[in-house]
Amino acid sequence: MDAEKSQLRQDYNERRKALGADLRSRYDEAIRNRLAMLPEFRSCTCVAAFVRWGAEPDLLPVCRGKRLFLPRYATGESEYELVEISDLRNDLRPGKYGIPEPRPELPAADRDFVEHELFFLVPAVACDLNGTRLGRGGGFYDRLLDKVVRAPAAVIYSCQLATGLPSEPHDHPMGWVVTENNIYNCPKR
């Protein structure tokens, strides 16, 4: 299954990159508009999001007015933790994979708070309409989402929609898939 997932990652990453920066920018705005209409997003006060890396969607403008939590690699645990950010310019620095993440001196959010209060916007390389998400590999988001109460939303471009992605028991299903064209409510597992 690892070889299959690796090939799928390569294929869907190429699709996303092929969009080009101008088209991705227009799609980003459409995605943010769709997120703003999603009742689960509108009603939440605390959101766990991600900083765009490479050709991923740029979501941060839609998170204004909410308490924003971003992932930071916790070296001691070899996994990610969430940290509240109040100033995107001053609170971020390059992280483990070159992705901007919260400065090390900012406190990590309490795990119980993360599990019960945050609505997650999750990056994906691909996602299907059953809520199966293909991430970058490593299972970091699956571990972050373990025991999270609210169904998370994967945020992708429509060219990343897949049919029947492979799934393993540790893969955390998405409740929503948001693209520039639609909001998909995934069946509950």
C-alpha positions as CSV (number, residue, x, y, z in Angstrom):
1,M,0.0,0.0,0.0
2,D,2.9,2.4,0.6
3,A,4.0,2.2,-3.0
4,E,0.4,2.9,-4.2
5,K,0.1,5.9,-1.8
6,S,3.5,7.2,-2.9
7,Q,2.5,7.1,-6.6
8,L,-0.9,8.7,-5.8
9,R,0.9,11.5,-3.9
10,Q,3.2,12.1,-6.9
11,D,0.3,12.2,-9.3
12,Y,-2.0,14.5,-7.3
13,N,0.9,16.8,-6.4
14,E,1.6,17.2,-10.1
15,R,-2.1,18.0,-10.8
16,R,-2.1,20.7,-8.1
17,K,1.2,22.3,-9.3
18,A,-0.1,22.3,-12.9
19,L,-2.8,24.8,-12.0
20,G,-0.3,27.7,-12.0
21,A,-0.1,30.5,-9.4
22,D,-2.7,32.8,-11.0
23,L,-5.4,30.1,-11.2
24,R,-4.6,28.8,-7.7
25,S,-5.0,32.4,-6.4
26,R,-8.5,32.6,-7.9
27,Y,-9.4,29.2,-6.6
28,D,-8.1,30.2,-3.1
29,E,-10.6,33.0,-3.0
30,A,-13.4,30.7,-4.1
31,I,-12.4,28.1,-1.4
32,R,-12.3,30.8,1.3
33,N,-15.8,31.9,0.2
34,R,-17.1,28.4,0.4
35,L,-15.5,28.0,3.9
36,A,-17.2,31.2,5.0
37,M,-20.5,29.5,4.1
38,L,-19.9,26.2,5.8
39,P,-22.1,26.3,9.0
40,E,-19.5,24.4,11.0
41,F,-16.8,27.0,10.2
42,R,-19.2,29.9,10.7
43,S,-20.2,28.7,14.1
44,C,-16.8,27.9,15.5
45,T,-14.8,30.4,17.4
46,C,-11.5,28.4,17.4
47,V,-10.0,27.0,14.2
48,A,-7.0,24.8,13.5
49,A,-5.7,25.7,10.1
50,F,-2.5,25.4,8.1
51,V,0.0,27.8,6.5
52,R,0.1,27.2,2.7
53,W,3.1,25.3,1.7
54,G,4.0,25.1,-2.0
55,A,0.9,24.8,-4.1
56,E,-1.6,24.3,-1.2
57,P,-4.6,26.6,-0.8
58,D,-4.2,29.8,1.2
59,L,-6.8,29.8,3.9
60,L,-5.5,32.2,6.5
61,P,-7.5,35.3,5.3
62,V,-10.8,33.5,6.0
63,C,-9.7,32.8,9.6
64,R,-9.6,36.4,10.6
65,G,-11.9,37.1,13.6
66,K,-11.4,33.6,15.0
67,R,-8.9,32.2,17.4
68,L,-6.3,30.7,15.1
69,F,-4.2,27.6,16.0
70,L,-1.4,26.4,13.7
71,P,0.7,23.2,13.9
72,R,4.2,23.2,15.2
73,Y,6.6,20.3,15.2
74,A,7.3,19.1,18.7
75,T,10.8,17.6,18.4
76,G,10.7,15.7,21.7
77,E,7.5,13.9,20.7
78,S,8.3,13.7,17.0
79,E,4.8,14.9,16.2
80,Y,2.9,18.1,15.8
81,E,1.1,20.2,18.4
82,L,-1.2,23.2,18.0
83,V,-0.3,26.7,19.1
84,E,-2.5,29.8,19.1
85,I,-1.3,32.6,16.9
86,S,-2.2,36.2,17.3
87,D,0.2,37.9,14.8
88,L,1.0,36.0,11.6
89,R,4.0,38.3,10.9
90,N,5.7,38.0,14.2
91,D,4.5,34.6,15.6
92,L,5.8,32.4,12.8
93,R,9.3,31.1,11.8
94,P,10.5,28.4,9.4
95,G,9.8,25.0,10.9
96,K,11.0,21.4,10.4
97,Y,10.1,21.0,6.8
98,G,10.6,24.7,5.9
99,I,6.9,25.3,6.6
100,P,6.2,28.4,8.7
101,E,5.1,27.4,12.1
102,P,4.7,29.0,15.6
103,R,7.8,30.2,17.4
104,P,9.1,27.8,20.0
105,E,8.5,30.0,23.0
106,L,4.7,30.2,22.3
107,P,2.8,27.7,24.5
108,A,1.1,24.6,23.0
109,A,-2.6,24.3,23.3
110,D,-3.9,21.8,25.9
111,R,-4.8,18.5,24.3
112,D,-8.3,18.4,25.8
113,F,-9.0,21.9,24.4
114,V,-7.7,20.7,20.9
115,E,-10.0,17.7,21.0
116,H,-13.1,19.5,22.0
117,E,-12.9,23.1,20.9
118,L,-11.2,23.3,17.5
119,F,-12.7,23.0,14.1
120,F,-9.9,21.6,11.9
121,L,-9.1,22.7,8.3
122,V,-6.8,20.0,7.1
123,P,-4.4,20.0,4.1
124,A,-4.4,17.0,1.7
125,V,-2.7,15.8,-1.4
126,A,-5.9,14.1,-2.4
127,C,-9.3,13.3,-0.9
128,D,-12.3,11.3,-2.0
129,L,-16.0,11.9,-1.2
130,N,-16.0,9.1,1.4
131,G,-13.8,11.3,3.5
132,T,-10.6,9.3,2.9
133,R,-7.7,11.7,2.9
134,L,-4.2,11.2,1.4
135,G,-1.8,13.4,3.3
136,R,1.9,14.1,2.7
137,G,2.9,10.9,4.5
138,G,4.0,10.3,8.0
139,G,0.6,10.3,9.7
140,F,1.1,13.6,11.5
141,Y,-2.4,14.9,10.9
142,D,-4.0,11.5,11.7
143,R,-2.3,11.7,15.1
144,L,-3.3,15.3,15.6
145,L,-6.9,14.4,14.8
146,D,-7.0,11.4,17.1
147,K,-9.9,11.9,19.6
148,V,-11.0,15.2,18.0
149,V,-14.8,15.6,18.5
150,R,-15.7,17.8,15.5
151,A,-15.6,16.3,12.0
152,P,-12.6,18.0,10.2
153,A,-12.7,19.5,6.8
154,A,-10.1,18.7,4.1
155,V,-9.3,21.7,1.9
156,I,-8.2,20.9,-1.6
157,Y,-8.6,22.0,-5.3
158,S,-11.1,20.1,-7.3
159,C,-8.3,18.5,-9.4
160,Q,-7.3,16.7,-6.1
161,L,-10.7,14.9,-5.8
162,A,-10.1,11.2,-6.1
163,T,-12.2,8.1,-6.4
164,G,-11.7,5.3,-3.8
165,L,-8.4,6.2,-2.1
166,P,-6.7,3.4,-0.2
167,S,-7.3,3.7,3.5
168,E,-5.6,2.1,6.6
169,P,-7.1,1.8,10.1
170,H,-5.1,4.8,11.4
171,D,-6.4,7.1,8.7
172,H,-8.7,9.7,10.2
173,P,-11.8,10.3,8.0
174,M,-12.9,13.8,7.0
175,G,-16.4,15.1,7.6
176,W,-16.1,17.6,4.8
177,V,-14.2,18.2,1.6
178,V,-14.0,21.8,0.5
179,T,-12.9,22.8,-3.0
180,E,-13.2,25.9,-5.1
181,N,-16.4,24.4,-6.7
182,N,-18.2,22.7,-3.9
183,I,-18.6,21.7,-0.3
184,Y,-19.0,17.9,0.1
185,N,-20.5,16.4,3.2
186,C,-18.8,13.0,3.6
187,P,-20.6,10.0,5.0
188,K,-19.9,9.3,8.7
189,R,-17.9,6.1,9.3
